């Protein structure tokens, strides 16, 4: 994992209440959200389309065995719509 984990507090999850989230992106082209307080998984997505695989290391010994998500993602918290 090269991307830095991200923290987001008080996120409403439909049907599951409000959670503090730890968001983690991986070299295997996946993004996970975990409950930051309990460690329980909340959701997971893959950025790969059907039939795609992460890149091999392209002869880069710093990122091996595969190159996926290497940058830290950005969180864009929606504006509060209550007011």
WORAVEN-V79064 format. One record per pair of residues at least 12 apart in sequence whose ideal C-beta (glycine too) atoms are under 10 Angstrom apart, sorted by the first residue. I is the first residue (numbers start at 1). J is the second residue. Records with the same first field share a line. If there is no record, write none. Layout:
# WORAVEN-V79064
I->J, J
This chain:
# WORAVEN-V79064
1->24, 25, 26, 27, 28, 68, 69, 70
2->25, 26, 27, 62, 63, 67, 68, 69, 70, 71, 72
3->23, 24, 25, 26, 27, 31, 68, 69, 70, 71, 72, 73
4->23, 24, 25, 71, 72, 73
5->21, 22, 23, 24, 25, 32, 34, 36, 72, 73
6->21, 22, 23, 24, 25, 31, 33, 72, 73, 74, 75
7->20, 21, 22, 23, 36, 75
8->20, 21, 22, 23, 33, 36, 75, 77
9->21, 36, 77
10->77
11->23, 33, 35, 36, 42, 75, 77
12->78
13->33, 35, 42, 43
16->35, 40, 42, 43
17->35
19->33, 34, 35, 36, 37, 38, 40, 42
20->34, 35, 36, 37, 38
21->33, 34, 35, 36, 37, 42, 43, 75
22->34, 35, 36, 37, 39, 42
23->36, 42, 43, 72, 73, 75
24->44, 69, 73
25->45, 47, 68, 69, 70, 71, 72, 73
26->44, 46, 47, 54, 66, 68, 69, 70
27->54, 55, 57, 63, 64, 65, 66, 67, 68, 69, 70
28->46, 47, 48, 53, 54, 65, 66, 68, 69
29->45, 46, 47, 48, 49, 52, 53, 54, 55, 66, 67, 68, 69
30->44, 45, 46, 47, 48, 54, 68, 69
31->43, 44, 45, 46, 47, 69, 73
32->44, 45
33->45
46->68
47->68, 69
48->68
53->66, 68
54->66, 67, 68, 69
55->67, 68
